[in-house]
Amino acid sequence: MSAKDRAQERFTEREAELQELSQWMYDHPELANEEFETSARMVEILRSGGFQVEYPAYGLDTAFAARVGSEGPGVIICAEMDALPDVGHACGHNIIATAGIGAGLALADLADELGIRVTVLGTPAEEHHGGKVDLINAGAFEGAAASMMIHPSPHDVVDPKFIAINHVDVEFRGKATHASFAPELGINALDAAVQAYVNVSTLRQHFLDSDRVHGVILNGGTAPNVIPEYTRMSWYVRAATDERLDELYPRILKCFEAAAIATGCTYEIIESGHRYKDIRNDKVLVDLYAANSEALGRPMPRYDDLPPRGAGSTDMGNVSYEVPAIHPMISINSSPAVNHQHEFAAHTVTDDGKAAIRDGALAMAWSIIDLAEGNRWDELGTY
């Protein structure tokens, strides 16, 4: 029996358990850095599959590193686990986690035979803070030959585009007063927030088509008859590349500064979470994954062969600058529902979601087997 057949057999033995975990995660979503019960359940499954598990790991309470294999090149399979506020697992991290665990379980009995080391890395807080950046800084990816993960989507694409992002909040502070009796004594922090929003909107005519800037007012005041003395906004500033973000981000900060000057408020910039880089898809890994996915009955189109569409951001982009990496998007046939919608979350636990777990896990495991059996490690690092 070939290594790929044995990997598939091992995965199939645990498939029902992984589906149950995905359903449990859907029913019990935990937010960024709060994935305590989720990570504990993931660790339990990996320990039962023969992995040596460090948990918690790398200074993060909900991170873990499950390892198998004693020598040879190391491959890190990333398993995201956090949910979104209000819409739960509407980005499908329940599928990401279970596919990552499934790939690891499929390889557990083969690692020593293949001469590789496999780590399933539990990565918290992708949705807001950027847990993979903390893991990079703590050395989790040092010495790794490759890293990979999959992500559910309305569409299949083997080499998706992800863009760079800065998460930033801005606070404006003014002076409260009675809005009708003595408005001349006040300094309106809500006016500053509104002006900041208008400033960014005015700047949009000078954006590149790939630039994305969007924000909300988190705190806009307390009562209509009180001039607001404090407001807070939250913004995401995105660009196609890290270099372009270096150009765009300072201009957005000037929009906030101008609003403060115009209204007489003071202001403070608060960077929220880590900056995410754009993703670099390794060509060898892309080709291997595409071939293995097609062998499983799921052909994976290339990004450049698809109609133009928007792009999100991920801290896996930062990983791709550290080690050769891929991040294929796997369809769960949710269209017209897209990521971050309630309807998308519900679709993660359908038969299409279960198929994504299986196809993603096996395509990753088979690609790692191809790397090892073909001794293709030296070919990695081409983008």
N, C-alpha and C positions, 0 to 999 in steps of 0.2 A: 504494500500500500504506500502511495506517495506521501510526502510530508504534507502536501496540501489536503489530501483526502483525510489524513489523520487529524489535521487541524480542524477540518469541517466536522469530523465525527466528534471531536472533543467539544466544539462549540455547541453542536446539536444537543449534547447531553445536558447542557446548562441553559439552553435557550429559553425554556419556559420560566426558569427562575429570573432571567434577565428581563423578560416581558413583565413579570410581576413587579420587579423593582421599578421599571419605567412607569407602570400604573401607580405604584405607591408614591413615586416622586410627583406625578401629576396631581395626586390627591393631597399631597403634603408639601407644597412648595415652600422652600426656605430661601431667604434673600441673601445677598452678598455678605460673606463672612459670618453668616448665621447658619451654615449648612451642617449643623452638628449631627443631627440624626441621619441625614442623607449620607454624609461621609462615613459614619459608623456602619451603616448597612453596606455600603460599597466595600469597605475594608473587610467586613465579615465574609463576603462572597470571595474576595481575592485570597484571603487566608485559607479558606476551605479549598481553593484551587491550587495550593502549593506555593503561594508567594510568601516571601518574607516581607513584612510590612512595617515601615516606619510611620507612626501615626501618634500625634501630629508630627508634621515634618517642616523643616526649613523655617521655623519660627512662626508659622501660620497655624492657628488652632484647628482649622478644618482641612488643611492640606494633608496629603499622604503620598508616600512613595512605596509602591508594591513592586518588589524586584524578584526576578528569576533568572537563572543562568550565572555561571561562575566566571566566564572569561569571554573575550572577543569584543567586537564592536557593540556599542550600546544604542538601542533605539528606545525613544520615549514616546509613549502613546498618551496623549493628554485627554483627561476626562473632566469636562466641566460639569458643574453641579448646581449652580445658583439659579434662582428664578427671578422674575420681574415683579415689582409691586403691581398689585391689582390684577394683572393678566396672567400671573403664575408662570407656567412653563410654556409661554407663548414664543420662546425662541428655541424650544426643543432640547434643552439641556438634559432632559430625561433620556432622550435618544442618544445624545453625545456620550453621556456617562455610561450607558449600558452597552453601546457599541464598543467603546474603549475597553471596558472590562471584558467584553466578549472576545475581542481581538487578543487580549492578554491571556485569557483562559485557553484559547485555541492554540497558543504558542507555548504554554507552560511546560508541557512534556517534551517539547522539541528544542528548547533553547540550548541545552548543552550539546545535543547532537549537531545542531546547526553552528555551534561555536559563536553564539551571540548572547548578549545580555538584554533583557527586556524589562522596562520599567513602565508600569501604569501609574501615571502621575495625576493625583487628584488636585485640580486647579480651581480654587475658589474665586468668586467675585469677578467674573469676566464682565458682567453686565454694567458694573459701575466703577469699581476701584481699579481693576487690572491685576488680579492675583498672579498672573504669569510673570509680570514684571518684578514683583516681589520675589518670586521663585528664581528668576534669572539672577537677580541681585544677590540671592542667597547661595548661588552656585548649583542649582538643581540641574542645569543643562550643561554644565562643564564636562567636556570629554565625550559628549554624545555624538554619534555619527549621523543621526537623523531623528526627526520628530514628526508626528502626524496626528491628525484627528479628523473626524467627519462632522458635518453640521446639517441638520434637516432644513429643507427649503421647499418652496412650491415647485422648483425646477432642479433638474440634474445639471451640474457643471463641475468638471474635474479640477479646473484651475481658476476659481473665482477671483474677482478683484475685490480687495478690501482697501479702504483708504485711511490715512492718518487722521488722528483726532486729538484735540485737547478738550478736557472737561473743565469748565471754569464757572465759578459763581462770582457775582458782584453785589456788594452791599452799598446802598446809598443812605446817608444819614443827614437829616435836616433838623427842623425845629417845629414842634407841635404848637398849635394854637387853635382857638375856636374859629372854624371855617367861615362863619358868618359874622360874628361879633368883632373879631380882630384879625382878619386874614393877613393884614399887612405885617403882622408880627411873626409870621410863620416862614419856614423854608420847606418846600414841598418835595419830599423824597419820592413820592409817586410820580411827580412830574419828571424827575430825573430818570426813573425807570422807563417811563413812556418815551422820553426823548432818546434814551439809549436804544430802545427798540426801533424808533424811527431812524436814528442814525445808521444802524446796521442795515435797515431796509433801503435807505438811500444809497448806501455803498454797494448794494447788490448789482447795480448796473455795471460795475467794474469788476465783478467776480469772473473767474474762469468758469466754464460750464461745469467743471468737475468739483468746484468749491461748494460746500454745504455748511450753512450756519443757521442754527435754530435755537430758540430760547423761550423760556417761560418765566412769568412772575410768580415766585413762591410766596412772597409776602407783600401785599400791596396796601396795607393800612388796616385800621381797626374799625373806624366808624366814619360815615359820610360827613359828620359835622366836626371832625378833627382833622386838621392838616396832617397828613402822614409824616412822621419824623423818621421812619425806617422802612426801607423796602429791600427785598433780596430777589435777585434773578439768577437763573441757572441756564448756562449756555453750552452747547456743543459746537466746536469749531473744527471743521473737517476739510481736508484737501487730499488730492490724489496721491501726493508723495510727502514724505517728511520734509523735503526741501521746500516744497510749495507752502506747507504749513508754517514754516519759518517766516515766509513772506506775508502770509495772510493774517496770522494771529496778532502781531503787533498793531495792525490796522483796526482790528476789532477792539482791542484794548483802548485805542484812541477814541473810538466811538463812546466808550463808557466814560473816559476822562472828559470828553467834550460835554457830555450830559451833566456831569457834576459841575463843571465850570459855568454852564449856562444857567443852572438853577441855584447855584450857591451852596450845593451840598458837598459834603466830603464823601469819599468813596474808598472801598477796599476791594482788591482782587483776591479771590481765594481759589487756587487751583484744586480741583476736586478729583482725586484719583490720579493715576499715571497717564502720561501721554502714550497713545498707541501709534505704532508705525504702520505704514502700508505693508502689505504682504508680498513676499517674494516666493513664488512657487518653483520648487526645484524641478527641473525638466525630467530628470531620470525618474524621480518618484512619481511625477505626473503620468509619465508613460506607463510605468509599471501598474499604478493604480487603475488607469483607464483600461488596460488589457485585462486585468483580473476582474474588474467590475463587469466588463463585457462578457467574460467567461461565466459569470454568475447570472447573466441574462439582463444586465442593466448597462446598456451603452451610455457612456458619459461624454456629452459634447464638450468642446473647448469654448472658453469664454468668447474668443474672437469670432466664433462661428454663430453666435447667438445675437438676437436683436439687442440694441443698446438698452441698458437698464441701470437703475441706481445701484449704489454700493454702500454697505455698512462698514463698520470698523470692528476690530478685534485685537485683543492683546496677543493673539497668535502671530500677528504681524511682527511683534517684537521678537518672538521666538525665531521667526524665519530669518532674522538678521544675526542670530546667534549660531544656528545649526541649519542644515538643509531641511526643509519642511514642506508639507502640503496640508491643505484644509478643504477637501472636496465638499461640495454641497449636494445632498441627496434628496431627491423629490419624495415628498409624502403625499403627492397628488392633492394638495389642499386648495389649489387655485379655485376661486378668486381670493381666498384667504391667504394672507402673507404673514411673515414673522411679526410678532408683537401684537397680534390680534387674538381675541378670545377664541375665535373659530380655528385658528392655527393650533393653539394649545390643545383644543379638543381633538384635533386630527392626529396628534402625536400618539394617541393610544388606540388608534384604529388599526386594521390589518395592514394598511399602508405604512403606518409607523413601525409596526413590528417587522415588516419587510425591510425597512431602512436600517433597523438594528442589525439584522442578519447580513444584509448586503454590505453595510459599512464595516462591520466587524471582520467578515471574511475577506473582503477586498484588502483591508489593511494587513491582516495576518498573512495572506498570500503574497502581498507585495514585499513584506519583510522576509518571507521565505525565499522569494526570488533574489533579493539583495544578497542573502547569505549563500544560497546555492550557486549563484553566479559570481560571487565575490566581486560585486560591483561597487564596493564602498568608495574606491578611488574616483569613480565617475561622478559622485555627488558634488554639488556646489556649483551647478550651471543653471542660470536663470534666464 
